[in-house]
Amino acid sequence: MRKVLREEKKYLITYRNYLSSDHYFGKVLHPDSHNKKDGYLIRSLYFDTLYDDDFYNKIDGLETRRKIRLRIYDPEDDFAYLEMKQKQGNYQQKRSLKVSKEEAERLIKKDYQVLLEKEEPFALEVYTIMSKYHYVPKTINQYRRKAYIVNENSTRITFDSDIRATETSFDLFDKNLLLNPVFDQNHVVLEVKYNGFLLSYVKDLIRTIDRIQTPISKYCLGRMNTIKYIY
């Protein structure tokens, strides 16, 4: 199991600003090893309770909240990461556990017993939450990410674009999954994730970008198209 605890700040920037910033950041910071010319793919399947408690906790701005998801980086992967993010004041804790494709598909079918076959205590914790609060698959979200790293204090700066989603299929590994844009394609989400503090030269880099701080949630973006028709 991997565990990360850090602060996260999100900003909206224009795609033009992203292109210029990406060029500059690439000269100053360490690129993520997964970066390609246009970044790398992230696809996540989000679970929520029958009554969408996690969705509304985010919309209402509750200080303590969580998200549970399965994440892959290529539809041809034979594994996925089961992740739980928990908001705790200014900090976000993310824990993740690698599961096989077969185990991920059992979770998507709401067969949470598969988690009892794992030895990690985290698996039992997620099983208890998902079973007790009746979690079910809600949406698949996909986007492209370009990431940069500052090794000194595990800082990550990411640019997320081409955000798409679907609520009609939960086939996480479908290479031909039909996804619809859920975010203005002329904008990019800039995320700054760090432990404790930002180094001064990183702050200076971020200040060069014309940006607007935002509480945007990719999960909520994936739900907004139909949530208004449900309630």
C-alpha positions as CSV (number, residue, x, y, z in Angstrom):
1,M,0.0,0.0,0.0
2,R,1.2,3.5,-0.8
3,K,0.3,6.4,1.4
4,V,0.7,10.2,0.6
5,L,-0.3,13.1,2.9
6,R,0.0,16.6,1.4
7,E,-1.7,19.9,0.7
8,E,-3.3,20.4,-2.7
9,K,-4.1,23.7,-4.5
10,K,-6.0,23.8,-7.8
11,Y,-6.1,26.5,-10.4
12,L,-7.8,27.2,-13.7
13,I,-5.5,28.4,-16.5
14,T,-6.0,28.8,-20.3
15,Y,-4.7,26.2,-22.7
16,R,-2.4,28.9,-24.1
17,N,-0.9,29.6,-20.7
18,Y,-0.5,25.8,-20.2
19,L,1.5,25.5,-23.4
20,S,3.9,28.4,-22.5
21,S,4.2,27.2,-18.8
22,D,4.8,23.6,-19.8
23,H,7.7,24.7,-22.0
24,Y,9.2,26.8,-19.2
25,F,8.6,24.2,-16.4
26,G,10.3,21.6,-18.5
27,K,13.5,23.5,-18.4
28,V,13.5,24.1,-14.7
29,L,11.8,21.1,-13.0
30,H,12.1,17.3,-13.3
31,P,9.6,15.8,-15.6
32,D,7.6,12.8,-14.4
33,S,9.1,9.7,-15.8
34,H,5.7,8.8,-17.4
35,N,5.5,12.0,-19.4
36,K,5.3,11.8,-23.1
37,K,5.1,14.8,-25.5
38,D,1.4,15.3,-24.5
39,G,1.6,13.8,-21.0
40,Y,0.0,10.5,-20.1
41,L,-3.5,9.1,-19.7
42,I,-5.4,8.7,-16.5
43,R,-8.7,6.9,-16.3
44,S,-10.6,6.5,-13.0
45,L,-13.8,4.8,-12.0
46,Y,-15.4,6.5,-9.0
47,F,-17.7,4.8,-6.5
48,D,-20.2,6.6,-4.3
49,T,-23.0,5.7,-2.0
50,L,-26.5,5.1,-3.3
51,Y,-27.4,8.6,-2.2
52,D,-24.2,10.2,-3.6
53,D,-22.9,11.3,-0.2
54,D,-19.4,11.8,-1.4
55,F,-20.6,14.0,-4.2
56,Y,-22.7,16.2,-2.0
57,N,-20.0,16.4,0.7
58,K,-17.7,17.9,-1.9
59,I,-20.3,20.2,-3.2
60,D,-21.1,21.4,0.3
61,G,-17.5,21.9,1.1
62,L,-17.3,19.6,4.1
63,E,-13.9,19.7,5.8
64,T,-13.8,15.9,6.2
65,R,-14.7,13.8,3.1
66,R,-13.5,11.0,0.9
67,K,-13.4,9.6,-2.6
68,I,-13.0,5.9,-3.5
69,R,-11.9,5.0,-7.0
70,L,-10.1,2.5,-9.3
71,R,-7.4,4.1,-11.4
72,I,-5.5,2.8,-14.5
73,Y,-3.1,4.5,-16.9
74,D,-3.7,2.4,-20.0
75,P,-6.8,0.4,-20.9
76,E,-4.5,-2.5,-21.8
77,D,-3.1,-2.7,-18.2
78,D,-3.6,-6.0,-16.4
79,F,-3.9,-4.2,-13.1
80,A,-5.5,-1.2,-11.4
81,Y,-5.0,0.9,-8.3
82,L,-7.7,1.0,-5.6
83,E,-7.4,4.4,-4.1
84,M,-9.1,6.3,-1.3
85,K,-8.6,10.0,-0.9
86,Q,-9.6,11.7,2.4
87,K,-9.8,15.4,3.0
88,Q,-8.6,16.3,6.4
89,G,-8.6,20.1,6.9
90,N,-5.9,21.5,4.6
91,Y,-4.4,18.1,3.9
92,Q,-5.3,15.3,1.5
93,Q,-4.4,11.8,2.4
94,K,-4.3,9.3,-0.5
95,R,-3.8,5.6,0.0
96,S,-3.6,3.1,-2.9
97,L,-3.4,-0.6,-3.3
98,K,-2.5,-2.4,-6.5
99,V,-5.1,-5.0,-7.6
100,S,-5.3,-7.3,-10.6
101,K,-7.6,-6.7,-13.5
102,E,-9.8,-9.6,-12.4
103,E,-10.0,-8.1,-8.9
104,A,-10.9,-4.7,-10.3
105,E,-13.6,-6.1,-12.4
106,R,-15.1,-7.9,-9.4
107,L,-15.1,-4.6,-7.5
108,I,-16.9,-3.0,-10.5
109,K,-19.5,-5.7,-10.3
110,K,-19.9,-4.8,-6.5
111,D,-18.3,-8.0,-5.4
112,Y,-16.5,-6.4,-2.5
113,Q,-15.7,-9.8,-0.9
114,V,-12.6,-9.8,-3.1
115,L,-11.1,-7.3,-0.6
116,L,-11.3,-9.9,2.2
117,E,-8.9,-12.0,0.2
118,K,-6.2,-9.4,0.5
119,E,-3.8,-9.3,3.4
120,E,-3.4,-5.5,3.7
121,P,-5.4,-3.8,6.5
122,F,-6.3,-1.0,4.0
123,A,-8.2,-3.6,1.9
124,L,-10.3,-4.5,5.0
125,E,-10.9,-0.8,5.7
126,V,-12.2,-0.1,2.2
127,Y,-14.3,-3.3,2.3
128,T,-16.0,-2.1,5.5
129,I,-16.7,1.4,4.2
130,M,-18.0,0.2,0.8
131,S,-20.2,-2.5,2.3
132,K,-21.6,-0.4,5.2
133,Y,-22.5,2.6,3.1
134,H,-23.5,0.7,0.0
135,Y,-21.0,2.1,-2.5
136,V,-21.7,1.5,-6.2
137,P,-19.9,2.6,-9.4
138,K,-21.0,6.0,-10.6
139,T,-18.8,7.4,-13.3
140,I,-15.6,6.9,-15.3
141,N,-13.4,10.0,-15.7
142,Q,-10.5,10.3,-18.1
143,Y,-7.9,13.1,-18.9
144,R,-4.4,13.7,-20.0
145,R,-1.8,14.8,-17.4
146,K,1.6,16.4,-17.7
147,A,3.5,16.3,-14.4
148,Y,6.7,17.8,-12.9
149,I,8.4,16.9,-9.7
150,V,10.4,18.7,-7.1
151,N,12.3,16.0,-5.2
152,E,13.2,18.2,-2.1
153,N,9.8,17.9,-0.5
154,S,7.8,15.6,-2.8
155,T,6.2,18.5,-4.7
156,R,4.2,17.6,-7.8
157,I,2.9,20.1,-10.3
158,T,0.4,18.7,-12.8
159,F,-1.5,20.0,-15.8
160,D,-4.7,18.2,-16.6
161,S,-6.5,18.6,-19.9
162,D,-9.1,17.0,-22.2
163,I,-11.3,15.9,-19.2
164,R,-14.0,13.5,-20.3
165,A,-16.4,11.2,-18.5
166,T,-19.3,8.7,-18.9
167,E,-22.0,7.5,-16.5
168,T,-23.4,4.9,-19.0
169,S,-20.5,2.4,-19.0
170,F,-18.3,1.1,-16.2
171,D,-16.0,-1.0,-18.4
172,L,-12.8,0.6,-17.0
173,F,-10.6,-1.5,-19.4
174,D,-12.5,-0.8,-22.6
175,K,-10.1,0.5,-25.2
176,N,-13.0,2.0,-27.2
177,L,-14.9,3.5,-24.2
178,L,-17.1,6.4,-25.4
179,L,-16.4,9.4,-23.2
180,N,-17.9,12.9,-23.5
181,P,-16.2,16.2,-22.7
182,V,-17.3,17.6,-19.3
183,F,-14.9,20.6,-19.1
184,D,-14.1,23.5,-21.3
185,Q,-11.4,22.3,-23.7
186,N,-9.8,25.8,-23.8
187,H,-8.8,25.5,-20.1
188,V,-6.5,23.3,-18.1
189,V,-6.5,22.4,-14.4
190,L,-3.2,23.2,-12.7
191,E,-2.7,21.3,-9.4
192,V,0.1,22.0,-7.0
193,K,0.7,19.3,-4.4
194,Y,3.3,19.6,-1.7
195,N,4.3,18.6,1.9
196,G,4.4,21.5,4.4
197,F,5.8,24.3,2.2
198,L,6.7,25.3,-1.4
199,L,10.2,26.2,-2.3
200,S,10.7,29.9,-3.2
201,Y,11.7,29.2,-6.8
202,V,8.6,27.0,-7.3
203,K,6.4,29.8,-5.9
204,D,8.0,32.1,-8.4
205,L,7.3,29.7,-11.3
206,I,3.6,29.5,-10.3
207,R,3.3,33.2,-10.0
208,T,4.3,33.6,-13.7
209,I,1.0,31.9,-14.6
210,D,-2.3,33.8,-15.0
211,R,-4.5,31.6,-12.8
212,I,-7.7,31.4,-10.8
213,Q,-7.8,29.2,-7.7
214,T,-10.7,26.8,-7.9
215,P,-12.2,23.9,-5.8
216,I,-13.0,22.0,-9.0
217,S,-13.4,18.2,-8.7
218,K,-13.0,15.9,-11.7
219,Y,-15.4,13.4,-10.0
220,C,-18.1,16.1,-9.7
221,L,-17.6,17.2,-13.3
222,G,-18.3,13.6,-14.3
223,R,-21.6,13.6,-12.4
224,M,-22.9,17.1,-13.2
225,N,-24.4,16.0,-16.6
226,T,-27.0,13.7,-15.0
227,I,-27.1,14.5,-11.3
228,K,-29.7,17.2,-11.8
229,Y,-32.0,14.7,-13.4
230,I,-31.7,12.3,-10.5
231,Y,-32.7,14.7,-7.7
